[in-house]
Protein backbone atom coordinates (compact mmCIF):
# COMPACT_ATOMS: atom_id res chain seq x y z
CA UNK A 1 0.00 0.00 0.00
CA UNK A 2 1.27 3.46 -0.91
CA UNK A 3 2.55 5.30 2.19
CA UNK A 4 1.73 8.63 0.54
CA UNK A 5 -1.94 7.67 0.39
CA UNK A 6 -1.98 6.75 4.07
CA UNK A 7 -0.43 10.12 4.96
CA UNK A 8 -3.10 11.88 2.87
CA UNK A 9 -5.91 10.11 4.77
CA UNK A 10 -4.48 9.69 8.32
CA UNK A 11 -7.84 9.74 10.15
CA UNK A 12 -9.41 6.80 8.32
CA UNK A 13 -10.69 3.98 10.46
CA UNK A 14 -13.51 5.64 12.35
CA UNK A 15 -17.09 4.80 11.40
CA UNK A 16 -17.38 4.50 7.61
CA UNK A 17 -19.93 7.35 7.46
CA UNK A 18 -17.37 9.67 9.08
CA UNK A 19 -14.63 8.49 6.75
CA UNK A 20 -16.91 9.30 3.80
CA UNK A 21 -17.90 12.72 5.17
CA UNK A 22 -14.32 13.61 6.04
CA UNK A 23 -13.31 13.68 2.38
CA UNK A 24 -13.69 17.47 2.68
CA UNK A 25 -11.89 19.86 5.01
CA UNK A 26 -12.62 23.39 6.15
CA UNK A 27 -9.75 25.86 5.74
CA UNK A 28 -10.15 29.56 6.46
CA UNK A 29 -13.91 29.10 6.60
CA UNK A 30 -14.17 27.55 3.14
CA UNK A 31 -14.71 23.99 2.06
CA UNK A 32 -11.75 22.18 0.49
CA UNK A 33 -12.58 19.15 -1.66
CA UNK A 34 -10.20 16.22 -1.14
CA UNK A 35 -11.73 14.10 -3.91
CA UNK A 36 -11.02 16.25 -6.96
CA UNK A 37 -10.23 13.48 -9.44
CA UNK A 38 -11.23 9.86 -9.99
CA UNK A 39 -7.67 8.95 -8.92
CA UNK A 40 -8.32 10.62 -5.54
CA UNK A 41 -11.39 8.44 -5.00
CA UNK A 42 -9.49 5.32 -6.13
CA UNK A 43 -6.70 6.20 -3.69
CA UNK A 44 -9.18 6.73 -0.86
CA UNK A 45 -10.78 3.34 -1.62
CA UNK A 46 -7.31 1.75 -1.55
CA UNK A 47 -6.66 2.86 2.03
CA UNK A 48 -10.20 2.90 3.52
CA UNK A 49 -10.12 0.07 6.09
CA UNK A 50 -13.87 -0.68 5.95
CA UNK A 51 -14.75 -3.31 3.38
CA UNK A 52 -16.58 -1.63 0.51
CA UNK A 53 -17.67 -2.60 -2.98
CA UNK A 54 -14.94 -1.52 -5.40
CA UNK A 55 -16.18 -0.10 -8.71
CA UNK A 56 -14.88 -1.77 -11.84
CA UNK A 57 -13.89 1.67 -13.12
CA UNK A 58 -13.45 4.76 -10.97
CA UNK A 59 -14.28 7.49 -13.48
CA UNK A 60 -15.86 10.96 -13.40
CA UNK A 61 -19.37 9.46 -13.20
CA UNK A 62 -18.41 7.33 -10.19
CA UNK A 63 -16.71 10.30 -8.52
CA UNK A 64 -19.75 12.52 -9.11
CA UNK A 65 -22.16 9.92 -7.64
CA UNK A 66 -19.92 9.31 -4.64
CA UNK A 67 -19.58 13.03 -3.91
CA UNK A 68 -23.37 13.43 -4.22
CA UNK A 69 -23.92 10.82 -1.48
CA UNK A 70 -21.07 12.34 0.55
CA UNK A 71 -22.63 15.82 0.29
CA UNK A 72 -25.97 14.47 1.52
CA UNK A 73 -24.09 12.77 4.37
CA UNK A 74 -22.41 16.08 5.26
CA UNK A 75 -25.75 17.87 5.52
CA UNK A 76 -27.18 15.10 7.67
CA UNK A 77 -24.16 14.83 9.97
CA UNK A 78 -23.92 18.60 10.47
CA UNK A 79 -27.62 18.70 11.38
CA UNK A 80 -27.28 15.71 13.72
CA UNK A 81 -24.18 17.16 15.43
CA UNK A 82 -26.08 20.43 15.96
CA UNK A 83 -29.17 18.68 17.28
CA UNK A 84 -31.28 20.00 14.39
CA UNK A 85 -33.84 18.18 12.29
CA UNK A 86 -32.33 16.28 9.40
CA UNK A 87 -32.79 17.96 5.99
CA UNK A 88 -35.49 16.10 4.07
CA UNK A 89 -33.77 16.29 0.66
CA UNK A 90 -30.53 14.86 2.05
CA UNK A 91 -32.44 12.09 3.87
CA UNK A 92 -34.19 11.25 0.59
CA UNK A 93 -30.84 11.16 -1.25
CA UNK A 94 -29.35 8.76 1.32
CA UNK A 95 -32.43 6.54 1.42
CA UNK A 96 -32.62 6.44 -2.39
CA UNK A 97 -28.96 5.39 -2.62
CA UNK A 98 -29.52 2.58 -0.09
CA UNK A 99 -32.64 1.38 -1.89
CA UNK A 100 -31.05 1.61 -5.36
CA UNK A 101 -28.22 -0.66 -4.22
CA UNK A 102 -30.51 -3.02 -2.28
CA UNK A 103 -28.20 -2.88 0.75
CA UNK A 104 -28.95 -5.36 3.52
CA UNK A 105 -27.31 -5.54 6.92
CA UNK A 106 -26.39 -9.01 8.15
CA UNK A 107 -24.90 -10.26 11.39
CA UNK A 108 -21.38 -11.64 11.49
CA UNK A 109 -19.88 -14.06 14.01
CA UNK A 110 -18.64 -11.11 16.10
CA UNK A 111 -20.85 -9.20 18.52
CA UNK A 112 -21.22 -5.47 17.76
CA UNK A 113 -20.36 -6.08 14.13
CA UNK A 114 -22.48 -6.36 11.02
CA UNK A 115 -21.83 -6.71 7.33
CA UNK A 116 -23.49 -4.77 4.53
CA UNK A 117 -24.43 -6.94 1.58
CA UNK A 118 -25.18 -5.16 -1.67
CA UNK A 119 -27.42 -6.88 -4.21
CA UNK A 120 -26.83 -4.29 -6.96
CA UNK A 121 -24.55 -5.42 -9.78
CA UNK A 122 -23.63 -1.90 -10.96
CA UNK A 123 -20.45 -1.29 -8.98
CA UNK A 124 -20.88 2.49 -8.71
CA UNK A 125 -24.42 2.13 -7.34
CA UNK A 126 -23.14 -0.58 -4.97
CA UNK A 127 -20.39 1.73 -3.68
CA UNK A 128 -22.68 4.69 -3.11
CA UNK A 129 -25.38 2.51 -1.58
CA UNK A 130 -22.85 1.02 0.83
CA UNK A 131 -21.63 4.50 1.83
CA UNK A 132 -25.24 5.70 2.27
CA UNK A 133 -26.08 2.66 4.42
CA UNK A 134 -23.19 3.60 6.72
CA UNK A 135 -24.79 7.03 7.20
CA UNK A 136 -28.10 5.37 8.12
CA UNK A 137 -26.28 3.14 10.64
CA UNK A 138 -24.47 6.08 12.24
CA UNK A 139 -27.50 8.36 12.49
CA UNK A 140 -29.60 5.58 14.00
CA UNK A 141 -27.06 4.85 16.76
CA UNK A 142 -27.82 5.51 20.40
CA UNK A 143 -24.53 7.33 20.99
CA UNK A 144 -25.18 10.05 18.41
CA UNK A 145 -24.53 12.66 21.12
CA UNK A 146 -20.83 11.76 20.82
CA UNK A 147 -20.75 13.02 17.22
CA UNK A 148 -18.82 16.29 16.93
CA UNK A 149 -17.13 18.57 14.42
CA UNK A 150 -13.51 19.57 15.00
CA UNK A 151 -13.16 23.35 15.06
CA UNK A 152 -9.38 23.44 14.84
CA UNK A 153 -7.93 25.60 12.05
CA UNK A 154 -7.77 23.74 8.70
CA UNK A 155 -9.84 20.79 9.91
CA UNK A 156 -13.65 20.71 10.18
CA UNK A 157 -13.62 16.89 10.32
CA UNK A 158 -16.29 14.83 12.05
CA UNK A 159 -15.26 12.60 14.94
CA UNK A 160 -16.65 10.68 17.91
CA UNK A 161 -15.87 12.26 21.26
CA UNK A 162 -14.02 9.99 23.63
CA UNK A 163 -15.04 12.28 26.53
CA UNK A 164 -17.80 14.90 26.87
CA UNK A 165 -15.50 17.96 26.77
CA UNK A 166 -13.38 16.84 23.80
CA UNK A 167 -13.21 19.69 21.27
CA UNK A 168 -10.75 18.44 18.65
CA UNK A 169 -10.53 15.28 16.60
CA UNK A 170 -6.85 14.66 17.36
CA UNK A 171 -3.97 15.92 19.50
CA UNK A 172 -2.51 17.56 16.39
CA UNK A 173 -5.68 19.60 15.89
CA UNK A 174 -5.66 20.54 19.58
CA UNK A 175 -2.09 21.78 19.26
CA UNK A 176 -2.95 23.77 16.11
CA UNK A 177 -5.94 25.35 17.83
CA UNK A 178 -3.91 26.33 20.91
CA UNK A 179 -1.08 27.79 18.78
CA UNK A 180 -3.63 29.72 16.70
CA UNK A 181 -5.34 31.03 19.83
CA UNK A 182 -1.95 32.06 21.32
CA UNK A 183 -0.95 33.81 18.08
CA UNK A 184 -4.21 35.78 18.00
CA UNK A 185 -3.83 36.82 21.65
CA UNK A 186 -0.24 37.87 21.09
CA UNK A 187 -1.06 39.88 17.95
CA UNK A 188 -4.19 41.46 19.47
CA UNK A 189 -3.38 42.44 23.07
CA UNK A 190 -6.26 43.96 25.00
N, C-alpha and C positions, 0 to 999 in steps of 0.2 A: 504494500500500500504506500502511496506517495506521501512522504512526510510533510511536504508543502501543503497538501490538501488538509491534513490533520491540523496544521497550524492555522489554516484559514477558518476552520470550523472547530475551535477548541472546546466549545460548550456542549457539543452534541452528546447525547446519552441521557438526557432528561426524558420526560414524556414525549412521545413522538409528536403530539400536537404542538408542543413548545418548540421542538426542533424545527418543525415546519414554519411556524410563525417567526422564529428568530432568523429567518433568511433575509431580514431587513434590519437595519440599525437606524438609530436616530443620532445625527451629528449636527450640532449647532441648530437644533430645532427643526431640522429637515430630515426627511426619510431618505435613506441610502439603500438602494437595491443591491443585494449581494448575488442575485441570480440574474445576471444581465445577458448571458448567452446560454445556449443549450449545453455547452461544455461545462459551465458553472453548475447546472443542474445535474449533469452526469457525474461531476466530481463530488457534489454533495451526496448523491446516491451511493457513490463508492465508499464514503466514510460514515454514512448514517448507520449507527449500530442496530437500529430496529429493523427486523426483516420486513421488506417491502417488495411489492411487485416491481420488477425492472422492465421498463419499456424496451421493446425491440430496437426502437430508434428514438433517441432523445433529440428532437428537432424543435424548431420554433413553435410548432403547433403544441407539442407536449409541454414546452416551457410556458406558453401562454395559458394553457389549461391548469397547469400546476400553480402558477402565480394567481390565477383567478380563485382557486380554492384557498390558497394561502391568504389572499386579501380578505376573503370572507372570514377566515379563521381569525385574522387580526382584529377585525371589527367585533367579532364575538368575544374574543379574549379580553380586549380592552373594556368592553361593556361589563363583562363578568368581574374583572379585577376592580372595576369602579363601583360594583354593586348595582349597576343600571340594568334595565330590561334589555334583552338581547335584540338586536336589529332584525326585523322580520325578513328583509331581503337576504341578509347574510345567512340566517337560519335556513331559508329556502334553498340557497345555493349549496350549503353543506348537505342538507337532507337529499337534495336532488343528486348530488355526486355519490352519496352512499347508495341510494336506490339504483342509479344508473349502473353501478358496478356490482350490484347484488352482494354487498358485503355482509358476511355473517360472522358472529363472534362465537368461538368454540372454546371450551375448556381444554387445558393441557393437563399433564400429570402433576404440575406444580401448583400449589395453592397461590392465590393472588396473581395469577398469570393466565392470560387468555390469548388466543390466536385469532387473527382476522383471516377469514377465507374469502377470496374474491371469485365469484362465478363468472365475471365478465372476461371475455377472451381478448378484447381490445386492450392492449397493455397500457396505453395512456389513461383510459377510463379506469382501469384497475388501479393504477398508481394514485390517481386523484381520489378515487373512492376510498382507498385505504387511508390516505391522509385525512380525508373528511371524517371517516369513522373514528379516527384517533381524537378529533376535535369533539365529537359526540361523547366519547368515553370520558374525556377530561372534564367537560362541562357538566356531565351527570355525576361526577364524583362527590362524595360527602365532604372532602377536604378542600373544596374550592376556595375557601377563605384563605388558604395558604398561597394562592396565586397572586403574584405581584409583578410590577414592572420596575426594572432597574432605572433609577434616575441619575446614574453617574454620567458625566460628560462622555459623549461618543458611544453610548450603549443603547438604552431603550429596550433591552431584551426582557422577555418574560422568564420568570423562574418561580420555583416553589420555595417559600420561606422555610428555613429549618427552625427558626424561632420567631415569635410574634413581632419583635422589633427589628428584624433584618430588613435593611433598606437597599442593599446592593446584591447583585447576582453572584459576585465573586470577590475575593480579597483584592484582586487587581482593580476592580471597579471602585471598591471602597477607598483604596489608596488614591486613585485618580480624583475622586470626589473631594477627599480631604485636601489634596494638593491644590485643586481648583478653588476650593473655599478659602484656603490660606492665601493664595495669590490674590483673590478678590479683596480680602480684608487688608492685605498689605498695600495694594494699589489704591484702595479707597478708604483711608483712615477716617474715622468719624470726626 
